[in-house]
């Protein structure tokens, strides 16, 4: 079974631009979560989608948004990029059963100049 | 805040067993102990998880104390490729958000 895929793998943007990142979950997984990883703050939860609905949200400003499509693929968008948004963005998918776990993709490394 | 406490770093000789401790004294009855590892700049890799019984898979063993307040991840024969940051996380499982602490940086020495 193919793992979680994320595109693009690397991205360079300038301040003020916006960016869209994509995540394809493992086949059959309906939950997709997004995390941000920076050297200073570590791995932090952004939000989680299930059946096209955001179920949980972390403590990030409204510039960070996401959506999920009917095939469970998810996108996250960051508007008005700031230098501090430079990070590794990770998505994880899960079947969302209590005994199950989340599996992470390789991440998208975003650099904001 | 993370609900777990781990040593910041550990070293282990190649071929020896690596034992990584984790304290989770406030764990709830319906929370599992999960272990992930992250090799430099890659996505976290799931290793193993357990509720109260000891667990073993092809990667590692997980020993959970009877009171569930601590656990130990055991890599039985560590290799250089096991050098990574190891995260111990308590979670209700499924799609519940994972709260990552700083983890343990494990270095396997030749």
Interface residues (C-beta under 8 A of the other chain):
Chain A: X4 X31 X33 X35 X42 X43 X44 X45 X48 X50 X55 X56 X58 X88 X90 X92 X94 X95 X96 X97 X98 X99 X100 X101 X102 X103 X104 X105 X106 X107 X109
Chain B: X30 X34 X36 X41 X42 X43 X44 X45 X46 X49 X87 X92 X93 X94 X95 X97 X98 X99 X100 X101 X102
